[in-house]
Amino acid sequence: MLTIAGAIALIPGGGATIAAAGQALGWLVRCGTCLKILAVLFAVGFTALHVHREDVAHCEARIAEDHRKAAAAAAQRDKDVAADLDGFFAPKLKAVRAENDALQKKVNDYAKRKAPVAPGKPSACRLGDAAGLLRPPASR
């Protein structure tokens, strides 16, 4: 079974490094002034970390609020653009639909017409008896 000392010995230069770190830590712990300095450094580090975390939380909250405001502004902008486009194009679309309805009525009326048939007389036109459908009624 591998012990901690055996594991440290397997690290190249690890035994010497760990031993030096242990001696430095032992020297710092024995000295009262060094303990006070370590305590102050720990307190400063902890305070800095705590302040940093609060700053990060504050920044994240501000960023989230900015994203919410941007989404609301984009929705309002889209709503305004849709209203503007509707106001500009709705009358034009209405006019085109009315024209389309009139043309569709002409197409439907044309589809209801029947070809003039001359009984017993062959047509001189290559289109045959359906040629009358191509001419408007006023020209007959």
C-alpha positions as CSV (number, residue, x, y, z in Angstrom):
1,M,0.0,0.0,0.0
2,L,1.3,3.4,-1.0
3,T,1.6,5.9,1.8
4,I,1.6,9.7,1.5
5,A,5.3,9.8,1.9
6,G,5.8,7.1,-0.7
7,A,3.5,9.1,-3.1
8,I,5.5,12.3,-2.5
9,A,8.7,10.4,-3.1
10,L,7.5,9.3,-6.6
11,I,7.1,12.9,-7.7
12,P,10.3,14.1,-9.3
13,G,11.7,16.7,-6.9
14,G,8.5,16.5,-4.9
15,G,10.0,15.3,-1.7
16,A,12.3,18.3,-1.5
17,T,9.6,20.7,-2.5
18,I,7.1,19.4,0.0
19,A,9.7,19.4,2.8
20,A,10.7,23.0,2.1
21,A,7.0,24.1,2.1
22,G,6.5,22.2,5.4
23,Q,9.5,23.9,7.0
24,A,8.4,27.4,5.8
25,L,4.9,26.8,7.1
26,G,6.3,25.5,10.4
27,W,8.5,28.6,10.7
28,L,5.5,30.9,10.0
29,V,3.3,29.2,12.5
30,R,5.8,29.4,15.3
31,C,6.2,33.2,15.0
32,G,3.5,35.3,16.6
33,T,4.0,38.2,14.3
34,C,3.9,35.9,11.3
35,L,0.5,34.5,12.5
36,K,-0.8,38.0,12.8
37,I,0.3,38.9,9.3
38,L,-1.2,35.6,8.0
39,A,-4.5,36.4,9.8
40,V,-4.5,39.9,8.3
41,L,-3.7,38.6,4.8
42,F,-6.5,36.0,5.2
43,A,-9.0,38.6,6.3
44,V,-8.0,40.9,3.4
45,G,-8.3,38.0,0.9
46,F,-11.7,36.9,2.3
47,T,-13.0,40.5,2.2
48,A,-11.8,41.0,-1.4
49,L,-13.4,37.7,-2.5
50,H,-16.6,38.6,-0.7
51,V,-16.7,42.1,-2.3
52,H,-15.9,40.6,-5.7
53,R,-18.8,38.1,-5.5
54,E,-21.2,41.0,-4.6
55,D,-19.9,43.0,-7.5
56,V,-20.4,40.1,-9.8
57,A,-23.9,39.6,-8.5
58,H,-24.7,43.3,-8.9
59,C,-23.3,43.3,-12.5
60,E,-25.2,40.2,-13.4
61,A,-28.4,41.7,-12.1
62,R,-27.8,44.9,-14.0
63,I,-27.0,43.0,-17.2
64,A,-30.2,41.0,-16.8
65,E,-32.2,44.2,-16.3
66,D,-30.6,45.7,-19.4
67,H,-31.5,42.6,-21.4
68,R,-35.1,42.8,-20.1
69,K,-35.3,46.5,-21.1
70,A,-33.8,45.8,-24.5
71,A,-36.4,43.0,-25.2
72,A,-39.2,45.3,-24.1
73,A,-37.9,48.1,-26.4
74,A,-37.5,45.7,-29.3
75,A,-41.1,44.4,-28.8
76,Q,-42.4,48.0,-28.8
77,R,-40.3,48.9,-31.8
78,D,-41.7,45.9,-33.7
79,K,-45.2,46.9,-32.7
80,D,-44.6,50.5,-34.0
81,V,-43.1,49.2,-37.3
82,A,-46.0,46.8,-37.8
83,A,-48.5,49.6,-37.2
84,D,-46.6,51.9,-39.6
85,L,-46.5,49.3,-42.3
86,D,-50.1,48.4,-41.8
87,G,-51.1,52.1,-42.1
88,F,-49.0,52.5,-45.3
89,F,-49.8,49.2,-47.1
90,A,-53.4,48.5,-46.0
91,P,-55.1,51.0,-48.4
92,K,-52.9,49.8,-51.3
93,L,-53.8,46.2,-50.5
94,K,-57.5,47.0,-50.3
95,A,-57.3,48.7,-53.7
96,V,-55.5,45.7,-55.2
97,R,-58.0,43.3,-53.7
98,A,-60.9,45.3,-55.1
99,E,-59.3,45.3,-58.6
100,N,-58.7,41.6,-58.2
101,D,-62.3,41.0,-57.3
102,A,-63.5,42.9,-60.4
103,L,-61.1,40.9,-62.7
104,Q,-62.2,37.6,-61.0
105,K,-65.8,38.5,-61.8
106,K,-64.9,39.0,-65.4
107,V,-63.1,35.6,-65.5
108,N,-66.2,34.0,-63.9
109,D,-68.5,35.6,-66.4
110,Y,-66.2,34.5,-69.3
111,A,-66.2,30.9,-68.0
112,K,-70.1,30.9,-68.0
113,R,-70.3,32.0,-71.6
114,K,-70.8,29.3,-74.3
115,A,-69.2,29.2,-77.7
116,P,-71.4,30.4,-80.5
117,V,-72.4,27.5,-82.6
118,A,-73.5,27.9,-86.2
119,P,-75.6,24.8,-86.9
120,G,-74.4,22.9,-90.0
121,K,-71.9,25.6,-90.9
122,P,-68.2,24.8,-90.4
123,S,-66.1,27.7,-88.9
124,A,-63.7,29.5,-91.2
125,C,-61.5,30.2,-88.2
126,R,-58.8,27.7,-87.2
127,L,-59.9,28.0,-83.6
128,G,-63.3,26.6,-84.5
129,D,-66.5,27.7,-82.9
130,A,-64.6,28.6,-79.6
131,A,-63.2,31.7,-81.4
132,G,-66.2,33.7,-80.3
133,L,-65.1,33.4,-76.7
134,L,-62.0,35.3,-77.4
135,R,-63.8,38.4,-78.7
136,P,-65.6,40.7,-76.3
137,P,-69.4,40.7,-76.7
138,A,-69.5,44.3,-78.1
139,S,-67.5,43.4,-81.2
140,R,-69.9,40.6,-82.4
